[in-house]
């Protein structure tokens, strides 16, 4: 393990030094005119994989046009190279469950569309693997998110939520994202991974650096990405040995004890820590922020919730659909495949746009409305579909539910008082800042 660790550290430091001058994020900022009608753009020229669309929240009319006119759309030229867009709900499900044709393998490019380095194609983890390797590694951590474990975690979540919300200021503007969204998910993420609470800020720092690698607000060069991985290698290498000797109920301990994961090399360990860290942070964190924003954008829903707090349980999956914290996932075709009379060829990059699928009126009634009492609120794509469906989906829902159960009796109204700041990303639908005020 030590030799592997030194080899990996040398690799990461060398990559960081070689990348010092590559200002990758700058060339991703393709200007978008907010007054431009997507209907005026030649269909073949539409490139929805532009982070600026999502930073400015201009993406929805573009996806509507693709769903209506070109549900399997080929973009020949983009900053990421050529790619196919899958934008309808049912088509995304079909691609997501067909791992025999649409591969997640890191050796073929992994699961993200990005021009900066990506943990999914640099460092392998089980989401960037196909069966059987994927199944064996996923199985190792599944008990840590099983119902028995969630029942224990629920009380811990409630204790932490209570501590956080009892200390929110009244009558003054503050940023909801670091004060609530980041703080709650950081505390729970440390527990899940077996990291001491005093180190939770490291997890958030590392997660931000990785998930926002294309965003100039977080990273100016690829060097930061590799430096983050090097720091994580040092930290988790030591913690791995500790958990092997004295395991707990955290996910790192389960990997250390699993028959198919106990002998993972350092690169696989790092990859899985990246996956669990980013996955455990971004979905819940951005749904916490997105839910409050949605309630303010739809005040009639907020009023209905205040009158009937029992609606929280159904509101939670609607928040996750509405926000869609994971914008997209990539696959690579390993065989020719025809869909909607379009021939996707072996080796082509295919992007499933979950954000578009969750706004598809063919599958979801009134998808542009935030409806907290939908009949079937869990029919959404935010957790993916098929073998790669998010393992932590129930934990994410639990954190949101407990948060709103504790917020409503304390603060009948939390007002968004400024414009949210969204990330410049084609992967994470992240809210980086949300100014709010709780009336005194």
C-alpha positions in Angstrom: 0.0 0.0 0.0 2.8 2.4 0.8 4.5 1.9 -2.5 1.3 2.4 -4.4 0.6 5.5 -2.4 4.0 7.0 -3.3 3.5 6.1 -6.9 0.1 7.8 -6.9 1.4 10.9 -5.1 4.3 11.2 -7.6 1.8 11.0 -10.4 -0.6 13.6 -8.9 2.2 16.1 -8.1 3.7 15.7 -11.5 0.3 16.3 -13.1 -0.3 19.4 -10.9 3.0 20.9 -11.9 2.5 20.1 -15.6 -1.0 21.8 -15.4 0.0 25.0 -13.7 -0.4 27.2 -16.8 -3.6 25.6 -18.2 -6.4 28.0 -17.5 -9.0 25.5 -18.6 -12.0 27.1 -17.1 -11.5 30.4 -19.0 -12.1 28.8 -22.4 -15.3 27.2 -21.2 -17.1 30.5 -20.7 -18.8 30.8 -24.0 -21.0 34.0 -23.9 -24.7 33.5 -24.0 -27.1 36.3 -25.0 -30.0 36.1 -22.5 -32.3 37.7 -25.1 -31.5 35.1 -27.8 -34.4 32.9 -28.7 -33.1 29.3 -29.0 -35.6 28.9 -31.9 -33.5 31.3 -34.0 -30.4 29.1 -33.7 -29.9 26.4 -36.4 -30.7 23.1 -34.8 -27.3 21.6 -35.7 -25.5 24.6 -34.0 -27.1 24.2 -30.6 -24.6 23.3 -27.9 -26.4 22.7 -24.6 -23.1 21.7 -23.0 -22.1 25.2 -22.2 -21.7 26.0 -18.5 -22.8 29.6 -19.0 -26.3 28.4 -19.8 -26.6 26.9 -16.4 -24.9 29.8 -14.5 -27.4 32.2 -16.1 -30.3 29.7 -15.8 -31.1 29.9 -19.5 -31.1 26.2 -20.2 -34.8 25.3 -20.2 -35.9 26.7 -23.5 -32.9 25.1 -25.2 -33.8 21.7 -23.8 -37.5 22.2 -24.7 -36.5 22.7 -28.3 -34.3 19.6 -28.4 -37.0 17.5 -26.7 -39.6 18.7 -29.3 -37.4 18.7 -32.5 -34.3 16.5 -31.9 -34.6 14.3 -28.8 -31.4 12.5 -29.9 -29.3 15.5 -31.0 -25.8 15.5 -32.4 -23.5 18.4 -31.6 -20.5 18.2 -33.9 -18.5 21.0 -32.4 -18.2 21.9 -28.8 -15.4 22.7 -26.2 -15.7 19.0 -25.3 -15.7 17.5 -28.7 -18.7 16.0 -30.5 -21.5 14.4 -28.4 -25.1 13.2 -28.5 -27.8 14.7 -26.2 -30.6 12.6 -24.9 -33.2 14.9 -23.5 -36.6 13.0 -23.1 -37.5 11.2 -19.9 -38.2 7.8 -21.4 -35.1 7.9 -23.6 -32.8 8.8 -20.7 -34.2 5.8 -18.8 -33.5 3.6 -21.8 -29.9 4.7 -22.1 -29.3 4.6 -18.3 -30.4 1.0 -17.9 -28.6 -0.3 -21.0 -25.1 -0.6 -19.7 -24.4 -3.3 -22.3 -24.3 -0.6 -25.0 -23.7 2.6 -23.0 -20.6 2.2 -20.9 -19.6 4.2 -17.8 -16.0 2.9 -17.9 -13.3 5.4 -16.8 -11.2 3.8 -19.5 -13.6 5.2 -22.1 -14.0 8.6 -20.5 -16.1 8.1 -17.4 -19.4 9.7 -16.6 -18.9 13.4 -16.9 -18.6 15.7 -19.9 -15.7 18.0 -19.1 -12.6 19.5 -20.7 -10.8 19.8 -17.3 -9.3 16.7 -15.7 -12.0 14.5 -14.1 -11.8 12.2 -11.2 -14.0 9.8 -13.2 -11.4 9.3 -15.9 -8.2 9.9 -13.8 -9.1 7.9 -10.7 -11.5 4.9 -11.1 -14.5 4.3 -8.8 -17.5 2.1 -8.9 -19.7 4.5 -10.7 -17.2 4.6 -13.6 -17.2 0.8 -13.9 -19.5 -1.6 -15.6 -20.5 -5.0 -14.2 -19.1 -7.1 -12.7 -16.6 -4.8 -11.1 -19.2 -2.1 -10.4 -21.5 -4.6 -8.6 -18.8 -5.9 -6.3 -17.7 -2.5 -5.1 -21.2 -1.0 -4.8 -22.2 -4.0 -2.7 -19.5 -3.3 -0.2 -20.9 0.1 0.9 -24.6 -0.7 0.5 -25.1 -1.8 4.2 -24.0 1.7 5.3 -27.0 3.1 3.7 -29.5 0.3 4.4 -32.7 1.0 6.4 -31.3 -0.2 9.7 -28.4 2.2 9.4 -30.7 5.1 8.2 -32.9 4.6 11.3 -29.9 5.3 13.5 -28.8 8.2 11.4 -32.2 9.9 11.5 -31.8 10.8 15.1 -28.3 12.2 14.6 -29.6 14.2 11.6 -32.4 15.7 13.8 -29.9 16.6 16.6 -27.7 18.4 14.1 -30.5 20.1 12.3 -31.9 21.4 15.6 -28.5 22.8 16.5 -28.2 24.5 13.2 -31.6 26.0 12.8 -31.9 27.1 16.4 -28.9 29.4 15.8 -30.1 31.2 12.7 -30.3 35.0 12.9 -33.6 36.8 12.7 -34.2 40.2 11.0 -30.8 40.2 9.1 -29.6 39.0 5.8 -27.4 35.9 5.7 -26.2 33.4 3.1 -28.3 30.2 3.4 -25.7 28.1 1.5 -22.8 28.1 4.0 -25.0 28.6 7.1 -27.4 25.7 6.5 -26.9 23.7 3.3 -23.1 23.3 3.6 -23.1 23.0 7.4 -25.7 20.1 7.6 -24.2 18.1 4.7 -20.7 18.6 5.9 -21.5 17.2 9.4 -23.4 14.2 7.9 -20.7 13.6 5.3 -18.0 13.3 8.0 -20.1 10.8 9.8 -20.8 8.7 6.7 -17.1 8.5 5.8 -15.8 8.1 9.3 -14.0 11.4 9.3 -13.6 13.4 12.6 -16.1 16.3 12.7 -13.2 18.8 13.2 -12.0 17.8 9.7 -15.4 18.2 7.9 -14.2 21.5 6.4 -11.6 19.5 4.5 -14.3 17.4 2.9 -16.3 20.4 1.8 -13.1 22.1 0.5 -12.1 19.0 -1.5 -15.6 18.4 -2.8 -15.9 22.0 -4.0 -12.5 21.8 -5.8 -13.5 18.6 -7.6 -17.2 19.2 -8.5 -16.5 22.8 -9.5 -13.4 22.2 -11.5 -14.8 24.0 -14.6 -16.0 27.0 -12.6 -13.6 30.0 -12.3 -15.1 30.9 -8.9 -13.4 27.7 -7.5 -10.5 26.7 -9.8 -8.3 28.6 -12.2 -6.2 25.7 -13.4 -6.1 21.9 -13.5 -3.3 22.1 -11.0 -5.8 22.7 -8.2 -7.6 19.5 -9.1 -4.5 17.4 -8.9 -3.4 19.1 -5.7 -6.7 18.3 -4.1 -6.4 14.6 -5.1 -2.9 14.5 -3.6 -4.1 15.9 -0.3 -6.9 13.4 -0.2 -4.5 10.6 -0.9 -2.4 11.5 2.1 -5.5 11.9 4.4 -7.4 8.8 3.4 -4.3 6.6 3.2 -3.8 7.1 6.9 -7.5 6.8 7.8 -7.8 3.6 5.7 -5.2 1.9 7.9 -7.0 3.2 11.0 -10.3 1.8 9.9 -8.8 -1.6 9.0 -7.5 -1.9 12.6 -10.5 -0.4 14.3 -13.6 -0.5 12.0 -16.9 1.3 12.6 -20.2 1.6 10.8 -18.9 4.2 8.3 -18.5 3.6 4.6 -14.7 3.7 4.7 -14.8 0.8 7.3 -17.1 -1.2 5.0 -14.7 -0.8 2.1 -11.8 -1.8 4.4 -13.6 -5.0 5.4 -15.4 -5.9 2.2 -14.1 -9.1 0.6 -14.0 -7.4 -2.9 -12.6 -4.1 -1.7 -10.3 -4.8 1.3 -7.3 -5.1 -1.1 -8.1 -2.1 -3.3 -5.1 -0.3 -4.5 -4.6 3.4 -3.6 -6.0 4.7 -6.8 -9.3 2.8 -6.4 -9.5 3.9 -2.8 -9.1 7.5 -3.7 -11.6 7.2 -6.5 -14.2 5.8 -4.3 -13.6 8.4 -1.6 -14.1 11.1 -4.3 -17.3 9.5 -5.4 -18.8 9.1 -1.9 -17.6 12.6 -0.9 -19.0 14.4 -3.9 -22.1 12.3 -4.1 -22.8 12.7 -0.4 -22.4 16.4 -0.6 -23.8 17.9 -3.8 -27.2 16.2 -4.1 -28.4 17.1 -0.6 -26.6 20.4 -0.3 -28.0 21.8 -3.5 -31.5 20.4 -2.8 -31.5 22.2 0.5 -30.8 25.4 -1.2 -33.0 24.7 -4.2 -36.0 23.8 -2.1 -36.0 27.1 -0.2 -35.6 29.0 -3.5 -38.5 27.1 -5.1 -40.8 27.8 -2.2 -40.1 31.5 -2.6 -40.6 31.3 -6.4 -44.0 29.6 -5.8 -45.5 31.4 -2.7 -48.8 29.5 -3.1 -46.9 26.3 -2.4 -45.2 27.8 0.6 -48.5 28.9 2.0 -50.0 25.4 1.4 -47.0 23.9 3.2 -47.5 26.3 6.2 -51.2 25.3 6.4 -50.4 21.6 6.2 -46.8 20.6 7.4 -47.7 16.9 6.7 -47.0 17.8 3.0 -43.2 17.8 3.8 -42.8 14.1 2.9 -44.2 14.6 -0.6 -42.5 17.9 -1.1 -39.0 16.4 -0.6 -38.9 14.3 -3.8 -40.5 17.3 -5.7 -37.6 19.5 -4.5 -35.1 16.9 -5.7 -36.9 16.8 -9.1 -37.3 20.5 -9.4 -33.7 21.2 -8.5 -32.2 18.2 -10.3 -28.8 18.5 -8.5 -27.0 16.4 -11.1 -27.5 18.0 -14.5 -26.1 15.3 -16.6 -24.3 12.0 -16.9 -22.1 10.7 -19.7 -21.9 7.3 -21.3 -19.8 6.0 -24.2 -21.4 3.7 -26.8 -19.6 0.4 -27.1 -21.7 -0.7 -30.1 -23.8 1.0 -32.8 -27.2 1.9 -31.6 -30.2 3.5 -33.3 -32.7 5.7 -31.4 -35.3 8.0 -33.0 -33.8 7.2 -36.4 -30.4 8.5 -35.3 -27.4 6.2 -35.5 -25.2 6.5 -32.5 -21.9 4.9 -33.4 -19.5 2.8 -31.4 -17.2 5.2 -29.5 -19.6 8.2 -29.5 -20.0 10.2 -26.4 -23.7 10.3 -25.2 -25.0 12.7 -22.6 -28.1 12.0 -20.6 -29.6 15.4 -19.5 -31.4 14.6 -16.3 -32.3 18.3 -15.9 -34.2 18.1 -19.2 -35.9 14.7 -18.5 -37.2 16.1 -15.3 -39.0 18.9 -17.2 -40.4 16.6 -19.9 -44.2 17.0 -20.1 -44.5 13.6 -21.9 -43.6 12.0 -18.5 -44.4 14.6 -15.8 -47.6 16.6 -15.7 -47.0 20.4 -15.5 -43.2 19.8 -15.1 -42.4 23.5 -14.9 -44.6 23.9 -11.8 -43.4 23.3 -8.3 -46.2 21.1 -6.9 -45.6 19.9 -3.4 -48.6 17.4 -3.4 -48.0 15.5 -6.6 -49.6 12.1 -6.9 -46.4 10.4 -7.8 -43.5 12.7 -6.7 -40.8 10.0 -6.9 -41.1 9.6 -10.6 -38.1 11.7 -11.5 -34.5 11.1 -12.8 -32.5 13.0 -10.2 -31.0 9.8 -8.7 -30.4 8.2 -12.1 -31.8 4.9 -13.2 -30.6 1.3 -13.5 -27.5 -0.2 -11.9 -26.0 3.3 -11.2 -29.0 4.6 -9.3 -27.8 6.7 -6.4 -27.1 4.6 -3.3 -27.7 7.5 -0.9 -31.1 8.6 -2.3 -33.0 7.7 0.9 -30.4 9.5 3.1 -30.7 12.6 0.9 -34.5 12.6 1.3 -34.2 12.0 5.0 -32.0 15.0 5.5 -34.4 17.3 3.6 -37.4 15.9 5.4 -36.0 16.4 8.8 -34.7 19.9 8.0 -38.2 21.0 6.9 -39.9 19.3 9.8 -37.7 21.4 12.1 -37.8 24.6 10.2 -41.6 25.0 9.8 -42.5 25.3 13.5 -39.6 27.7 14.2 -39.7 29.9 11.1 -43.1 30.1 9.2 -41.4 32.2 6.5 -37.8 32.4 5.3 -37.5 35.0 2.5 -35.0 34.9 -0.3 -34.0 38.6 -0.6 -31.4 38.5 -3.4 -30.5 36.7 -6.6 -29.0 33.2 -6.2 -25.6 32.5 -7.6 -25.4 29.4 -9.7 -22.3 27.4 -10.6 -20.9 27.4 -14.1 -21.1 23.7 -14.6 -22.6 21.1 -17.0 -22.6 18.5 -14.3 -23.8 19.9 -11.0 -26.8 22.2 -10.7 -25.3 24.0 -7.8 -26.4 27.1 -5.9 -23.3 28.8 -4.5 -25.0 31.6 -2.7 -28.6 32.4 -1.6 -29.2 35.5 0.5 -32.2 35.1 2.9 -33.9 36.9 5.7 -36.0 35.5 8.5 -38.5 38.1 9.6 -37.9 39.0 13.3 
